[in-house]
Amino acid sequence: MIAAALSRTGGWRLAPVIDWLFGHGRFIADANQFTRELGERMIVAGAPVMRMRMMVRILHPLLTSWSAIWQADGRMERDILQPHGLEKRSVYIGSPLEQVYRTRKPFRRNIAAGLTDRDHLVLHEIAAEGGTDYLAMPLPLTKGRLSAITLVSGRAGGFDDDDIAKFEALAEALSPIVETFMVDRLAGVVASTYIGPRSGARVLDGAIKRGDIEQLRAAIWFSDIRGWSRLTRDLPPAEAVARANAYFETVENAIGEAGGEMLKLIGDAVLAIFPAAEGDRPACTAAIAAAHSAQRAAKTKPDHVGFGIGLHLGTVIYGNVGAPTRLDFTVMGEAVNFTARIEKLCRPLAQPIVVSAAVANAAGTACRDLGRHALAGWDEPAAVFAPEPIGQ
């Protein structure tokens, strides 16, 4: 198809666009920039395009697709992210893109020939913006996956047969390049979801060998659900997991909003860090603020579970550890173990949050002395404190 389209002598020239695509274009890592430059190349080649949308289906726990819209007047809509459930909304049902994904075939509507009430709203909106023709094409990927590209013309009469043939050839050439964007985004999603945004970025940047570690000073968070064993005995599995998920979501939101990173889920426990790159006080203040925020947020939810939080400040080993073929990107060290130990004091001391002396001294907020307590594995009793909310 590409060779046949390149041999066409009438109309705009596809060859410069294909040359760019397999030359400079395929090295553009940013999908937004790629979309913009592709649109500009088509205009230079004389293609009658006033708007183009590039859509990439992605695997994501919250999102179903990424897209960008380029317009010939220079306007650009970047990183349009669609949540799961879009397929049930009227904006998608019966739309040209819905037909493309369902049939895996191109959809073309000559708007200049006139629309009816049976045409989807999106086509009427394009007509109102001066569009005269609409073409949506599938971009077949490996494993049966599919992405799509849509093109709108503003030329009187719309696209002709020569245009359609060249656009179909362009779509064929685009598919393998679009797949690289999908794979790149998938890698980013998997790394961020299962490792964490900071740690995931480090892995994707090349920190993948066992022993790729650094020493990192941070405020350390350890929390777990109170009475989790009893809950799993008393509740149906689905309900127990739903309550655990609500807890994980609550603490993740609080940790992330305060600038921390949730590193690991260990059964019903959460391990997180607040790096002290700007100093001990900001890290400890952020950790305490996140802890209080999580406890407040949990109380607003029905059937919330109780949980304790331990906070400590120290230096950890941060990086890639594990077996040769099963690695984990995490933090280790005495400071991590100490944090887990003081969290266990939450229940006997009837406190939702317990912090170490290091955090209490660094945070600059009022902390109530809870005394000194023995910890498993430590020779000396540890002083622990209950922090007041930041600003009080």
VOGU-3710 file (C-alpha; in Angstrom, 3 decimals, decimal comma):
1> miaaalsrtg> 0,000/0,000/0,000  2,798/2,436/0,867  4,646/1,835/-2,415  1,469/2,310/-4,446  0,634/5,543/-2,631  4,159/6,879/-3,127  3,844/6,306/-6,878  0,807/8,568/-7,133  1,733/11,774/-8,928  -1,362/13,867/-8,291
11> gwrlapvidw> -2,162/16,000/-5,254  0,077/16,390/-2,252  3,339/14,490/-1,857  3,416/11,624/0,623  7,119/10,823/0,112  8,541/13,694/2,238  6,232/12,726/5,109  7,286/9,063/4,950  10,960/10,079/4,719  10,555/12,216/7,837
21> lfghgrfiad> 8,625/9,451/9,597  11,336/6,833/9,134  14,118/9,371/9,571  13,840/12,020/12,282  10,257/11,250/13,286  10,828/7,784/14,690  13,401/9,142/17,139  10,981/11,600/18,773  10,295/10,173/22,228  7,482/12,534/23,212
31> anqftrelge> 4,153/11,557/21,641  2,809/15,121/21,834  5,807/16,502/19,960  5,573/13,676/17,422  1,903/14,486/16,753  2,654/18,178/16,297  5,593/17,633/13,955  3,686/15,052/11,900  0,868/17,540/11,395  3,312/20,255/10,382
41> rmivagapvm> 5,029/17,909/7,914  1,713/17,097/6,277  0,912/20,786/5,865  4,316/21,421/4,260  3,640/18,480/1,922  0,322/20,060/0,928  -2,069/17,632/2,630  -5,564/19,148/3,105  -5,660/18,601/6,873  -6,994/21,112/9,398
51> rmrmmvrilh> -7,005/18,801/12,425  -5,444/15,493/13,440  -5,943/13,354/16,520  -3,555/10,600/17,521  -4,959/8,061/19,984  -3,066/5,315/21,799  -4,816/2,664/23,873  -2,907/2,083/27,111  -2,939/-0,472/29,904  -3,498/1,515/33,088
61> plltswsaiw> -5,437/0,886/36,314  -7,323/4,193/35,902  -7,071/5,182/32,228  -8,055/3,612/28,924  -6,320/5,833/26,366  -3,975/8,723/25,668  -4,487/11,139/22,801  -3,326/14,484/21,433  -5,059/16,841/19,004  -3,085/19,017/16,590
71> qadgrmerdi> -4,673/21,784/14,530  -3,250/23,516/11,483  -3,625/26,945/13,117  -1,038/25,924/15,715  -3,360/24,973/18,552  -2,543/21,757/20,363  -4,331/19,730/23,036  -1,762/17,590/24,824  -2,054/14,490/26,979  -5,792/13,936/26,778
81> lqphglekrs> -6,328/11,039/29,184  -9,580/9,090/29,109  -10,649/7,138/32,215  -12,100/3,670/32,180  -15,841/3,777/31,560  -15,594/6,009/28,482  -17,029/3,178/26,381  -20,313/3,521/28,305  -20,740/7,260/27,695  -22,747/8,874/24,908
91> vyigspleqv> -19,699/10,810/23,719  -18,208/7,466/22,665  -21,173/5,193/21,908  -21,908/5,298/18,184  -18,984/7,639/17,523  -16,641/7,189/14,560  -13,884/5,980/16,885  -16,219/3,448/18,476  -16,933/2,077/15,004  -13,231/1,934/14,153
101> yrtrkpfrrn> -12,386/0,011/17,324  -15,371/-2,311/16,899  -14,954/-3,089/13,193  -11,170/-2,529/12,912  -11,900/-0,718/9,632  -11,596/2,948/8,536  -14,554/5,303/8,948  -15,055/8,175/6,519  -17,809/10,815/6,464  -17,920/13,579/3,873
111> iaagltdrdh> -19,321/16,380/5,979  -19,576/18,729/2,988  -22,212/16,413/1,499  -24,439/17,155/4,482  -25,090/15,606/7,889  -28,305/14,247/9,364  -29,627/13,746/12,881  -28,353/10,168/12,691  -24,741/11,356/12,528  -22,881/11,398/15,822
121> lvlheiaaeg> -22,566/14,673/17,717  -18,796/14,766/17,167  -19,339/15,124/13,408  -21,748/18,019/13,910  -19,193/19,702/16,190  -16,502/19,308/13,528  -18,853/20,748/10,905  -19,493/23,760/13,155  -15,728/24,369/13,279  -15,453/24,411/9,490
131> gtdylamplp> -14,626/20,760/8,868  -15,692/19,378/5,496  -14,525/15,764/5,742  -13,639/13,272/8,469  -11,500/10,148/8,277  -10,734/7,790/11,181  -8,317/4,929/10,604  -7,220/1,991/12,760  -3,551/1,562/13,582  -3,127/-2,216/14,051
141> ltkgrlsait> -0,549/-3,221/16,648  0,839/-6,543/17,834  -1,211/-9,005/19,904  -4,423/-7,739/18,323  -4,216/-4,324/19,972  -5,436/-1,238/18,169  -4,821/2,494/18,215  -6,276/5,092/15,859  -5,713/8,345/13,994  -8,367/10,801/12,828
151> lvsgraggfd> -7,987/13,476/10,146  -10,280/16,397/9,377  -10,215/18,492/6,206  -11,324/22,079/5,829  -10,998/22,095/2,044  -14,129/22,674/-0,009  -15,481/19,286/-0,975  -13,269/17,481/1,548  -10,845/14,664/0,777  -10,573/13,042/-2,652
161> dddiakfeal> -9,645/9,441/-3,509  -5,975/10,355/-3,852  -5,964/11,828/-0,337  -7,634/8,748/1,149  -5,136/6,369/-0,500  -2,191/8,372/0,834  -3,653/8,647/4,334  -4,229/4,889/4,459  -0,599/4,324/3,448  0,487/6,815/6,105
171> aealspivet> -1,514/4,905/8,727  0,252/1,689/7,720  3,624/3,365/8,221  2,533/4,919/11,518  1,497/1,701/13,269  4,964/0,458/14,347  5,962/3,918/15,551  2,752/4,383/17,529  3,405/0,985/19,098  6,669/2,289/20,526
181> fmvdrlagvv> 4,705/5,044/22,297  2,299/2,443/23,661  5,133/0,231/24,896  6,926/3,225/26,423  3,799/4,351/28,241  3,077/0,796/29,341  6,566/0,522/30,812  6,064/3,819/32,630  2,661/2,765/33,957  3,884/-0,626/35,148
191> astyigprsg> 6,963/0,869/36,805  5,000/3,657/38,498  2,128/1,419/39,600  4,163/-1,488/40,934  7,374/0,238/42,056  6,400/3,889/42,595  6,870/7,041/40,492  10,386/7,959/41,678  11,683/4,413/41,872  9,998/3,468/38,609
201> arvldgaikr> 11,657/6,384/36,848  15,042/5,269/38,183  14,506/1,749/36,854  13,484/3,058/33,427  16,562/5,293/33,441  18,750/2,215/33,759  19,095/1,391/37,462  18,166/-2,242/36,836  21,164/-4,265/38,024  21,200/-6,001/41,376
211> gdieqlraai> 23,319/-3,843/43,638  22,411/-0,513/41,988  21,954/1,251/45,333  22,549/4,548/47,067  22,335/5,806/50,613  19,377/8,103/51,116  18,377/10,178/54,116  14,629/10,256/54,557  11,694/10,326/56,893  10,386/6,756/56,869
221> wfsdirgwsr> 6,717/5,743/57,152  5,470/2,331/58,219  1,794/1,633/58,762  -0,490/-1,361/59,035  -4,121/-2,183/59,674  -5,184/-2,889/63,220  -6,905/-6,244/63,634  -6,336/-7,334/60,039  -6,227/-11,028/60,950  -9,601/-10,729/62,681
231> ltrdlppaea> -11,071/-8,857/59,717  -9,979/-11,566/57,303  -11,614/-14,178/59,534  -14,883/-12,302/60,061  -15,491/-10,796/56,610  -15,973/-12,348/53,174  -12,709/-12,119/51,196  -14,065/-9,538/48,741  -15,197/-7,220/51,547  -11,934/-7,582/53,453
241> varanayfet> -9,960/-6,718/50,322  -12,267/-3,763/49,611  -11,554/-2,338/53,069  -7,830/-2,897/52,613  -7,947/-1,150/49,236  -9,731/1,833/50,807  -6,944/2,035/53,405  -4,213/1,779/50,759  -5,881/4,511/48,693  -6,210/6,776/51,724
251> venaigeagg> -2,568/6,530/52,737  -1,283/6,724/49,152  -3,195/9,966/48,573  -1,888/11,483/51,796  1,695/10,378/51,167  1,725/11,561/47,553  0,151/14,946/48,320  2,859/15,569/50,929  5,673/14,736/48,509  6,414/11,215/49,692
261> emlkligdav> 6,471/7,935/47,816  4,697/4,725/48,760  7,357/2,100/48,060  5,890/-1,213/49,118  2,736/-2,992/50,168  3,688/-5,773/52,577  0,486/-7,656/53,302  -1,625/-4,996/55,030  1,417/-2,794/55,717  2,733/0,215/53,809
271> laifpaaegd> 6,362/1,332/53,584  6,962/4,876/52,323  9,687/7,510/52,339  9,912/11,294/52,338  13,408/12,091/50,994  15,284/14,730/52,980  16,872/16,381/49,944  15,872/19,807/51,299  16,765/18,970/54,892  15,446/16,927/57,806
281> rpactaaiaa> 12,765/19,370/58,928  10,816/19,545/55,627  10,890/15,758/55,306  9,674/15,153/58,863  7,077/17,911/58,670  5,729/16,418/55,442  5,592/12,927/56,952  3,697/14,126/60,035  1,296/16,157/57,898  0,659/13,117/55,706
291> ahsaqraakt> 0,060/10,887/58,718  -2,547/13,227/60,206  -4,133/13,725/56,787  -4,478/9,974/56,301  -6,046/9,465/59,712  -8,535/12,301/59,140  -9,461/11,064/55,676  -10,003/7,504/56,898  -12,606/8,626/59,429  -14,753/10,162/56,686
301> kpdhvgfgig> -15,169/6,827/54,894  -17,822/4,246/55,737  -16,537/0,983/57,186  -13,042/2,412/57,478  -10,386/0,307/59,141  -8,157/1,552/61,905  -4,432/1,691/61,299  -1,301/2,783/63,083  1,548/4,832/61,627  5,167/4,882/62,755
311> lhlgtviygn> 7,584/7,596/61,577  11,364/7,720/61,908  14,222/9,711/60,378  17,390/8,043/59,194  19,646/6,897/56,384  18,458/3,959/54,299  19,872/1,790/51,527  17,770/2,666/48,478  17,931/0,661/45,289  17,806/-2,701/43,547
321> vgaptrldft> 18,112/-5,751/45,772  17,052/-9,383/45,560  17,789/-12,606/43,715  19,383/-12,570/40,250  16,055/-13,038/38,458  13,678/-11,514/41,046  14,626/-7,997/42,063  12,893/-5,392/44,165  13,439/-1,631/44,245  13,071/-0,726/47,888
331> vmgeavnfta> 14,699/0,653/51,032  16,527/-1,404/53,624  18,533/-0,872/56,763  18,359/-0,400/60,495  16,274/2,772/60,171  13,572/0,880/58,271  13,473/-1,892/60,866  13,308/0,676/63,667  10,335/2,384/62,001  8,437/-0,904/61,778
341> rieklcrpla> 9,172/-1,616/65,449  7,883/1,706/66,778  4,726/1,388/64,662  3,916/-1,718/66,709  3,632/0,574/69,757  0,593/2,355/68,310  -1,847/-0,236/69,609  -0,594/-0,695/73,202  -0,174/3,083/73,556  -3,602/3,727/71,963
351> qpivvsaava> -2,075/6,205/69,519  -2,824/6,482/65,780  0,635/7,964/65,098  3,923/7,325/66,896  7,193/9,052/65,962  10,791/8,576/67,024  12,878/11,121/68,912  14,704/11,902/65,656  11,453/12,955/63,983  10,189/14,806/67,051
361> naagtacrdl> 13,415/16,824/67,280  13,602/17,625/63,568  9,977/18,377/62,761  9,586/21,581/64,710  6,050/20,731/65,817  4,702/19,937/69,269  5,065/16,292/70,261  3,770/14,633/73,423  6,272/12,377/75,194  4,995/8,798/75,359
371> grhalagwde> 7,941/7,509/77,360  10,619/4,961/76,580  9,704/1,468/75,427  11,510/-1,768/74,678  11,752/-2,781/71,026  12,484/-6,270/69,733  16,079/-6,389/68,485  17,186/-3,195/70,280  19,208/-3,218/73,477  18,018/0,144/74,761
381> paavfapepi> 14,419/1,328/75,185  13,349/3,838/72,551  11,780/7,216/73,262  8,601/7,730/71,252  6,229/10,653/70,839  2,741/11,524/69,630  2,934/14,462/67,188  0,368/17,228/67,179  -1,066/18,215/63,790  1,199/20,617/61,899
391> gq> 0,434/24,216/62,761  -1,072/23,487/66,163
//
